[in-house]
Amino acid sequence: MKYKGYLIDLDGTIYLGKEPIPAGKRFVEALQKKELPFLFVTNNTTRSPETVAQRLADEFAIHVAPATIYTASLATIDFMKDHGRGNKVFVIGEAGLIDLILAAGFEWDDQNPDYVVVGLDNDVTYEKFVLATLAIQKGATFIGTNPDKNIPTERGLLPGAGSLIAMVETATQTPPIFIGKPEAIIMDKAVAHLGLPKEEVIMVGDNYETDICSGIRNGIDSLLVLSGFTPKSAVPRLPEPPTYVIDSLDEWDFDQ
């Protein structure tokens, strides 16, 4: 068995918005049956790992422990703790990001924060952008949770965190430090959580720009499943091919 650990995307891979992807459920159950370690690595910062696990159980009948879910929120916290600049923070984001950051010991400061963190926020306002912009102009470290320009849903491709981050970048003329896929920050932490060498791990996802490039850029094999963001028509034109491409997770051979 070539791969002893799996890093797996959620939205577009295991489910699509509110719609189940049946092959995704079967894929997770196969991993559990084979007792292969896996970690869901998601750029979604709107929900805590506990909430994600509960949603997987309630909406998709997929039963996993919160410890198997590593979000860009957790990776952002790990980065700020490692960075050690200070503990004052202003965040554009939702409860899955803000609550975790505050619970980790950071203090809210919308005037003179050490960090400005921008993630997806369904209730974002112009004033939040103003506060973020002014703080970054004063010297706060600008962190973008993830570069996703869009979110695949049953309605279509909606604006993602990357779209909000781009507005702040334009207003401040300051590039952010990106945390989420495809950056090394989240991938190195995720591999460390699995406790395996990169050569024995594979990254599984539907989005070439984030999931697959997170493998390519960080020395991890990748499996592109054509169930979400990246269409089959785009595969021949990809700048660097994934290690594997399949139409459905049902096609994956765990023993290859």
N, C-alpha and C positions, 0 to 999 in steps of 0.2 A: 504494500500500500504506500504510494508515493507521498501523499499528504496526510500528516498526522494532526493538523489543526486547520480550522476554517475561520476566516474573517468574512462576515456576511453583511451586505447592505439590507435595509428593510423595505423602504418605500420604492416600489417599482420592481422589487425582487421577490419579497415574501408576500406583499400585498400591493395594491395599486389604489392609493387614496383610501376609500372605504370599501373597495371591492377586493375580495379574496383572490389570491393566485393559488389555486389548489396544488399545483406542483411545488410551490414554496412550502406549504405545510408538509407535504410528503418528504421533501428534502430535509427539513428540520427533524422530522420523526426518524428518518433513516440515520442521521447523525447520532441521534439519541440512542437508537437501537444498537449502533455499532460502537457506542461509547467513545466517539471522536469528539475532542474538545472544540468548541466553537464560541465565537464572540460576535454579537451583532455590533457593527461599527456604523453608527449613523450620524449624519450631519444635522439631524433634526434636534433643535435645542428647545422646542416648545414643551417637551414632556420629560419628567424624571424617569430614570430606569424602572422604578416601581410602577409608575403609570403606564409606561410602554409595555411592561410584562403583563399588567392587568388588561390592557387593551388587546394584546395578542391572545390572551385567554378568552376574554369576553366576546370579541368580534370575530376571531379567526380560529378559535379552538386550538391554538398553539400554546403549549404550556412549558414555559421556561422560567428560570430564576432571574431576578433583577441583576444578579452578578454577571449574567451572560450578555448584558447590554452596556456598551461603552459609547456614550454620546459625546458630541463636540462640546457640550457643557462641561463634562468631567475633564476632558482634555484641556479646555480653557483654564479650569481651576488648577490642574496640574502644571500648566505652563506658567501661570502667574505665581504660583508657589515657588517654582524653580527659578523664575526670573528675579524674585526677591526685591522688586523696586519699592513696594509699599503695600498697604492693604485698603486704600480708599478707591472706590470704583463707582462709575456711572454706567448703567446698562440700558441699551435699547434691546428689549427682548420680552419673553413671556416667563411664566412661573417656572417652567422647566429649566430655565437658565438663571433667572434672578434668585429664586429661592435656594438653589444649590450653591450659588456663589456666596450668598450671605451666610448660609449654614456652614460654609467652609471657613468662616472667620473674617471675611472681607466686610468693610463698612461702606455704607451708601454715602456718596458725596457727589452732588450734581454741579458743584461750583469749582472745586479744585481737586478732582480725583487723580490718583496715580495712573489709573487705567480707564479707558473708555472701551467698553465691549459692545459690539453691534451684532445682533443676530436677528432672526425672523421675529417680527412683532405684528400680529394681526390688528393691533390697535395703535399703531405708530401715528404720531402727530408731528406737525411741523415744529412745535416747541421742543419735542425730544431731539429732533435733528439740530435745532439751534443750540441746545445745551451740549450735545456731543461735539458740535463744531467748535464752540467757544473753548471747551475744555481741551480739545486737541491742539487748538491754536496756542493755548497756554503751556503746552508741553506734555500733556497726558499721553501715555503709550496707547496707540490705536490698535485694537484687536478686532479682527473680523472672525466670527465663529466658523464660517465656512463660505466657500466661493460660489455655491450653487446659485446660478442665475434664475433657475426655474424649479418648481416642484411638480412632479407628475401626479395628477389626480384624475378622478373619474370625470372631472369637468374639462380637463386639458392641462396644459402647462401654465401654472400660475407663477407670479413673481416670487423668487426665493430670497434668502438672506443676502446673497451676493448683489442683488439689485438695490437693496437698502444700503449696503456697505458702499456700493459705488457712488451713491448720492453723497455720503459723508466724505468719501475720498475726493470727489469733485469739489465739494465746498471747502475742504481744508487743504487741498493739493498735497495730501499726505497719504502715502500708500499704507494699508493696514498690514499687520502681522496676521496671516491666515493660520488658523488652527486645524480645521477639519480637512477631510479628504479633498484633494490628494496630497496634502502636506505631510512631511516627515514627522511633525510633532505628534499628530494623532496616531499615525501608523506605528511609530516606534513604541509608543505607550501600549497600543493594542497588542502588538507582538509580545511585549514584555508580560502582559497579563496572561497570555496563553502559555508562556514559559517554554516556547519552542524556538529553534533557530528559523530564520526566514526561509531557508531552503525547504523546510517541511510544512510551510504554511501557504495557503492560497486565498486570494481575495476574490469574492464572488459578488457581482453586482450588475446593474442594468445601465449604468451611466458611464460612458467612456471617459468623460471629462473629469469625473471625480473618482468613482470606484476603480475603474481600470487603470487610469493614470496614477492612482495611489499605489498600485502594484508596480507598474512600470518604473516609476520614479524612485521607488524605494527597494528595488531588488526582490520583489515578491511576485510569484506567478499569479496570473489573473484569469478569471473565468467570466466572460461577458454573456449574460443571458438576455435574449431579445424580448423581454416582457415589459419594458418600461420606457426609459428615456431615449436610448440610442436605437434607431430603427435599423432593420436589416439592410436597407438600401445604403446606409452610411458605412457599413463595414469595409467594403473594398477601398474606400478613400481614407481610412483611418491612418494617421501619420506613423504610428507604430502599432502593430497588431497585438491584441491580447494573446495570452498563451493558448486559450481555448475560446471558442464561440459556439453557443448552443441556442436553439430556439426555446427550449423549455428545460427547467431543472430536472425534469423526469429523464432527460437524456444522459445525465451525468453518470459516469462509471466511477464509483468510489475506489475501485481496485486498480485504476490505470496508473 
